[in-house]
Amino acid sequence: MSTMNIREFLDKNKTSPYQFMIIGLMFLTVIMDGIDVAIMGFLTPELKRQWGISNLEMAPVLGSALFGLAIGAMIAGPVADKVGRKLVLVCCVFTFGFFTLIGATSETTTSLIIYRFIAGLAMGGVMPQAATLITEYSPARSKSLFITIVFAGFTVGAASGGFIASWMITHYGWQSVLLVCGGMPVVFSLVLAFLLPESMIFMVFKKKPKHKIIAILNRIKPCAANNDTTFELSKNVVQDSNPISVVLSKQYIVGSFCLWLTYFAGLFLVYLLGSWLPTIIEEAGFSLQQAAIIGAVFQLGGPLGSVCMGWFMDRYNPNIVLAVTFSIGAFFLILMSYLSIYYALLLVTVFLVGFCFNGGNTGMNALSSIFFPVSARATGNSWMHGIGRVGAILSAYAGALMLDAGWGLNQVLLFLLIPATMMVVLVMVKKIWYQQPKKTEIPALIGALE
C-alpha cells in the first residue's frame, strides 16, 4: 500500500494535457464571464434610444450587476468550500447565462435590473472558483502564471462583447445580443458539467470516494494510483470545518485584510480610470477620438501585465513583485499628470499604468490562492472579490463627484496616489507579518510564500 500527497504529485510531475484542458476550460469560462459583465455597457446607447430613458434611469441597470457581483462573491466562497468548487462554478455559469438570456424579454428597466442583479450574483462566484481550481490543479512552479493567463481572458471577453454587440444590434436588435451572450454560457455549463473534474485536493480533504480521485490521477499520469493507494494532505492544511472561521482566525486575519483591502483599492483605481478616463481626457482638451483611444490603451496594458505578473510571481517572492509593480504604477501616475498635454507621451504612460495596475490586480488572485489553505481557499478568494467589487462600485460615484467638483486630469491622477500607496503598503505589511512565525503561528505557510 502506497501513500500519496496530491500537492507533491502535481509539483513533481510535468503539466499534463489533462491539466491544460482544465486550464483551457477555465479560460473559456472567464471569457464568457467578461462578456456578460461588460455587455450592458455596449447596449446602453440603444436601450436609451428605444426606451427613451436618461443616463440617470439607466444607471441602476448598469449598477445592479456590480452589486450582485459583490454579494454573490461573498456567498459563493463558503458554499464552494462546503460542497465543492465544480458544483458552484457550473451552477454559477448556468445561472448567469440563463438570466442574461431572459433579459432579452425585458420591456422595462425594472425587469432588466432584476435580471442583471441575479446574473451578477452568479457571476460573483465564477472567477474566484476558477482561480481556486487552477491553483489546485497546477504545479507550484507555474500556478501564478496559469492564473494570470486565465484571468487575462476577462479582458478578452469584455472586448469580444463589444464586437458582438456592434454587429448584432445593427442586424438583429439588442435582444439578440443578450440571447447569444446568455445562451453561450448556458450551453457551456453543460460542457463543464461533463468535462471539468472536481478538485482532487478538495476531495481528499472532504474524504470523498477514493475511486474518483484515482480516476483523475490516472488521467493526469497513467498508472499513477490504484485501489491500494491512500491519500494524505500537506501538514500545514488547516482542518477547521468552517471556512469563514479559518479566514478570520488569528493565523490568517492579518493576511486576509491585507489582501481584501489591497484588492478594494486596486479595483477602485482601475474602475475609476476605466469608467471616467475618456471623459476626463476629453474635458482636458483632447478630441473625443483621442479620449476613446487613451481609454482603450489603458485596458490593453492589462493582459500583457497579467502574464508578466504570473511569470515573475512564480520565480520571485510574489509580495515583492506586486509591491514593486504597484510602486512603478504610482510613479507613472505622477508622470502621467506632468505629461498630460503631450498626447503621444500620454499614450505610453497610460499603457504602463494599465500594465501595472490591471496586471497587478490579476496577480492579486494568484497571491490570494497561494495564501489561503484548501479548507478556506474559495472563501478567501471570493471575499477578496466581493470586497474588491465594493471598491469598483464606489469608484463610479467618486469619479462623478470629482468631475462635478471641477477636478481636472492632474488632480484625479494625484488623488489616485492614495489607493496606489495603500496597495504598496498593504502588500508589504502582509509580507513582513508572515516573516514572523511567532506572530502568525504558521511557519509552514511562510515557505510557500517565499
C-alpha positions, -999 to +999 in steps of 0.1 A: +000+000+000+014+034-010+006+069+003+004+099-020+003+136-013-017+152-042+002+185-039+036+168-041+024+147-070+014+178-090+046+196-082+069+167-092+053+159-125+051+177-158+018+196-165-002+170-185-026+176-214-055+169-190-044+197-167-041+220-197-076+211-207-088+222-172-069+255-176-084+259-211-119+253-197-113+280-171-100+304-197-132+300-218-153+304-186-136+337-177-140+349-213-178+343-210-178+360-176-161+390-191-186+392-220-216+392-196-201+416-171-194+442-197-223+436-222-247+461-208-223+490-214-225+482-251-263+480-251-268+513-232-270+537-261-295+515-280-317+510-248-317+547-241-328+554-277-355+527-278-369+532-243-364+570-242-347+569-208-319+591-194-285+583-181-299+585-145-326+559-153-300+537-170-275+538-141-293+512-119-293+487-148-256+491-150-250+491-113-273+461-104-249+436-118-220+450-098-240+449-066-249+413-074-212+405-081-202+418-047-229+399-028-225+367-049-188+365-044-192+367-006-218+339-007-203+316-032-169+311-015-181+295+018-206+274-002-178+261-025-156+253+005-185+231+017-200+214-014-172+217-040-156+241-065-170+224-096-207+223-085-207+260-075-189+270-107-212+250-130-243+264-113-230+300-114-221+297-151-256+283-159-274+309-138-257+340-151-262+327-187-299+320-181-307+353-165-287+372-192-307+353-218-341+360-204-331+397-200-339+398-237-376+396-227-374+428-207-397+457-216-389+480-186-358+490-167-373+473-135-373+438-150-339+443-165-325+455-132-338+423-115-324+400-142-290+418-141-288+416-103-295+379-103-270+373-131-245+394-111-250+372-081-240+342-102-211+360-119-197+368-085-189+331-079-172+325-112-137+340-111-129+330-075-138+294-082-118+294-114-087+307-095-092+281-068-094+252-094-064+264-113-044+266-080-054+231-070-045+216-104-013+235-112+022+227-101+036+253-076+062+264-102+036+278-126+003+283-108+006+321-107+013+322-145-017+300-152-040+321-130-029+353-146-032+339-182-067+327-175-078+359-159-065+379-189-094+362-206-117+386-188-104+415-209-107+393-240-143+386-231-151+423-224-136+433-258-153+405-276-187+416-262-182+450-279-176+434-313-205+410-309-228+439-298-218+463-325-226+438-353-257+421-338-275+453-327-274+466-362-287+434-378-309+418-352-315+443-324-303+445-288-323+415-277-302+392-299-270+402-281-285+390-247-298+358-263-264+349-277-243+361-248-266+343-224-271+312-245-233+305-248-227+301-210-259+280-206-246+256-232-210+258-219-222+249-183-232+215-197-197+211-212-182+220-178-205+195-160-192+167-182-155+176-187-144+195-156-133+174-126-137+184-090-105+195-072-086+164-061-072+182-031-107+192-021-119+156-025-091+143-003-099+170+023-136+161+023-128+123+023-147+117-010-148+083-026-113+072-034-121+058-069-130+093-081-096+107-071-078+077-086-096+082-119-085+118-122-049+110-112-046+084-139-059+109-165-030+132-154-004+104-154-013+068-164-010+042-136-002+069-111-026+054-085-046+022-078-071+009-052-042+003-028-032+040-028-040+061+002-040+099+001-028+124+026-029+162+030+000+185+035+010+190+071+000+227+071-036+221+059-060+237+084-086+211+094-113+236+107-146+227+090-158+263+090-141+282+062-152+316+075-136+309+109-104+299+092-102+331+071-109+352+101-087+332+125-056+346+143-034+328+118-049+344+087-067+375+098-039+400+090-032+385+056-069+383+048-074+420+055-043+430+036-054+411+005-090+423+007-081+460+012-054+459-015-080+445-039-105+471-028-080+499-035-069+482-068-104+479-082-113+514-071-083+527-090-087+508-122-125+511-124-124+548-118-098+552-147-117+527-169-150+544-164-140+581-163-107+584-181-121+591-216-144+618-202-116+634-181-093+633-211-119+649-234-125+677-208-087+683-207-089+695-243-084+664-264-108+652-291-134+625-285-115+601-307-082+607-288-100+602-255-115+569-266-081+557-278-065+566-245-092+547-227-087+516-249-049+518-245-053+518-207-072+485-210-047+470-234-020+472-208-038+447-187-034+413-205+004+418-210+008+430-174-012+400-162+010+374-179+042+392-168+029+392-132+024+355-133+058+348-147+076+369-121+054+357-092+064+321-100+101+330-098+103+356-071+085+365-038+050+373-051+045+400-024+076+418-035+067+415-072+033+431-066+047+458-043+073+468-069+047+468-097+023+490-077+051+514-069+061+517-105+024+522-114+022+550-088+053+566-104+036+565-138+005+581-124+027+611-113+045+611-146+011+610-165+000+641-146+030+660-158+028+648-194-010+654-197-005+680-225+015+656-248-008+631-265+019+606-276+036+605-242+002+602-226-005+571-246+027+555-234+022+563-198-014+553-197-005+519-212+021+515-184-004+525-158-028+498-171+001+473-173+009+479-136-025+481-120-046+459-143-019+433-144-012+437-106-049+432-098-048+400-117-018+390-098-037+395-066-058+365-075-027+343-076-015+358-043-048+351-026-049+315-039-014+308-027-021+323+008-053+305+019-055+268+028-076+243+009-103+244+036-109+281+031-094+289-003-126+295-021-139+317+007-107+337+009-107+343-029-144+350-031-144+375-002-115+393-018-135+396-050-166+407-030-149+434-011-130+445-042-163+450-061-174+474-034-143+495-044-154+492-080-190+504-071-177+534-051-153+544-079-183+552-101-197+577-076-162+590-067-155+598-103-188+616-107-181+637-076-146+646-088-159+658-122-188+677-106-163+694-083-144+706-114-113+684-109-090+681-139-068+652-150-039+662-128-060+664-097-076+630-103-043+613-110-027+627-079-057+616-058-053+581-071-019+580-055-038+574-022-051+539-033-019+532-051+001+539-019-023+518+001-017+489-022+021+490-018+019+494+020-007+466+025+012+441+004+044+448+022+026+446+056+015+411+046+050+401+036+066+414+067+039+400+091+043+365+077+081+365+081+075+364+119+063+329+129+057+338+165+030+363+154+013+341+128+019+306+142+020+292+106+057+288+097+048+262+072+030+288+052+060+311+050+079+286+029+050+285+004+050+323+002+088+327-003 
